[in-house]
């Protein structure tokens, strides 16, 4: 209850929606990643695959929960796909560097990578992808 009160009081509604949508998409990404690692796939490839599956879910959630006044799908979808490609590459590079170069564990590497990508995505979504129409 305290967290909800603080969120409602101090965090803008758009950012709340972004966090909720991104949180659900991230959980899906991590679920797919964990399943693929369990099945024997190398962790960097597993996170790359999980990232794509999370991105597919994220588009609809972001439009519904965070960026309700976004432009038409014919514009936002292509910008979203482009931003996902950049985020996917960043996810892959950050995870690889953290896991293989700095030799952090898979969970820690993915948590740090997710935080970095989330911050990047919020800025890109707000300014470029779902640039909301004023009414």
Buried (B, 14 or more C-beta within 10 A) or exposed (E): EEEEEEBEEEEEEBBBBBBBBBEBBBEBBBEBBBEBBEEEBEBBEBBBBBBBBBBEBBBEBBBEBBBEEBBEEEEBBEBBEEBBEEBBEBBBEBBBBBBEEEEBEBEEBBBBBBEBBBEBBBEBBBEEBBBBEEE
